[in-house]
Amino acid sequence: MSNETIGKYLLKLQEKTIDGQVSYDDVYKIGEDIGLVDKIQTDHIVEILLKDGHIDNDKENPKIRLTEINRGGL
């Protein structure tokens, strides 16, 4: 997985965070928004971002949000 694709994914999630408000967004919808058609690719990106502490996830749904540290500048 390229760093560029991971960066695009994270940027798209940041764009969906309005006025620093926390919102959970569907992981696959964000993947589609940046041109990913394979759910496995999206799962891999989400796994990397979770591991690196950039996002939190809703364990009951396929939804994620930026962590507090990543929302700070928005």
N, C-alpha and C positions, 0 to 999 in steps of 0.2 A: 504494500500500500504506500503510495507516494505521500510525502509530506505536504505537497500541494493540495491533494485531495482532502487530506485531514484538515488542512487550514481552511479550505473552502467550506467544509462541513461546519467547523467551529464558527466561522464568520457568518454563515447562514443562521446558525442558532443565536448568535449575538444580535443579528438584525431582527430576530423575532422577539427579543427582549426589549420591551418598550418602557422607556423611562425607568429602567432598573427594576421593573416589576418582574417578579418570579413567575414564570409560567412553564408548565410542562408541555413539551412538544413531541409529537409522534416521531420516533427515530426514522421510520421508513419514509415518511412524508418529506423530511428534511433531506434524506438521501435522494429521493426523486427530484427535489427542487434543485439539486446540484448536478443532476444527470446520471446518478447511479441507478441501474436497473436490477442489480443483483442484491438481494437481501443479505447474502453472506458478506459482501463488501461492506454494507452498512453496519452489520453486526461487528465486523472487525474494527471499523473506525470507532464505534461506540465503546468497544472493549478497550481500545488504546486510550481514548479520552477519559474513561472512567479510571483506568489504572494511573494515569498521569494527574488525576485530580481536577480536571477541567470541567467535568459535569457530574451531576447527581442523577440517579434514576429512580423511577417509581417502580418498585419491585412487582406490583400487581398489574402493570400495564407496560406496553412498549413505549414509554415516554421518558424524556430526559429534560433537564434544565441545566443552565450554567451554574457553577458553584459561586459562592459569594465573592471569592477573589476575582473571578472572571467577569462579574457584573460590576465591579467597583468603578471602572472607568466609563460606564454607560450612563 
